[in-house]
């Protein structure tokens, strides 16, 4: 019974996660953290409902995803799931500065074209 509950929970999570991207559009993205690339190429982009310019991206397959929150002119912060298939974007990316289509700091590069 425990396995059935775990499987059901996983199905519910993935359905709700990908349904949240139903309004998303395909773009090209880059998510690089501490020199390691987690998303590079096709991804899904969805503006956040706040209207502030923030957005979320998810790599093909949804293994990694990130959120960017705009906090001022060319300034923001981000979070990502940090571990493959983790269900929450609980790992901070820190304060980020806009550089064209990218948001960066000393250890992070988050881009969407």
N, C-alpha and C positions, 0 to 999 in steps of 0.2 A: 504494500500500500504506500509506503514511503517513496518508492521510486515513481509511482504513478503521480503522487502529489508534486514531486520535484519536476517531473516532465511537464505536467500541466502548468506549473508556475513558469517554467522556461518558455513554453508556448505563449502564455499570456504576455510575458515581458517582450518577447520578440514581436508579437503582433502589435502591441501598443507602441513599441519603439519605432517600428517601421511605418505604422500608420501615422505617427507624428511627422514623418517625412513624406507623407502623401502629397503635401503641398510643396515639397522641395523641388528644386530644379537641379539638373546635373551641371556641374562646373568642374574645373580643374582646381585641385587643392594641394597644399603642402602643409604638413604638420611635422615639425622637427623639434625634438626636445633633447637637450643635452647631447647634441651631435648625432642623435639617432633619428632616422626618418620613419615615421609611422604611417603617414598618408602621403602619397605622391602620385598625382594623376587624377583619374575619374573619382568624383565624390558627389555627395548631395549637399546642397546649400539651402538653408531656410532662414529667412530673417526672423528675429525674435519679435514677438507681438508688441513689445513696448514701444516700437517705432523709433528707438534711439539710434538705430544703425547697427545694433548688435545682431549676431547671427549664430547659427549652429552649423557645423559640418559633420558629415559622417563618411568615412571611407567606404569604398565598395565592399559590400558584405557586412558592414556595420561593426567590424571588430574594434575599431577605434573611432572616437568622436570627440568633439570639442565645442565649447561655447566661448564666444567673445562678447563681453559686455562693454559698451562704450560709456565712458564716465566723464568725458569732456572732449574738447577739440583735440583730435589726434591722440587721445589717451584712453586706455581701457584696461581691462583685466580679463583673464581667461581661466577656464577649468577644463580638464579632460578626464577621460575614464582611466588613464594611466596603466591599465593592465588589459590584455586582450580579453574581449567579451565581458568586461566589467559593466554592470548595469547602470552605474551612476558616474557622473562627471565630478568626482569628489577631489581630484588632485589639482591643486592650484597651479596655474602657469605664471602667476605673478602679474605685476604691472607691465603693460605693453604699450609701445608707441607705434603709431601708424607710420608706415613707410610704403606709400603707393597702395597696392592690393594686399600688403602684408602687415602684420602686427608683430613686433619683435621686442626682445630684450636680450640680455647677455647669453641666455640659454635656450630661448624659444624663438621659432619662426612659424607663424600661423598665417597662411595665405589662401585666398580664394579668388580665382579669375573667372 
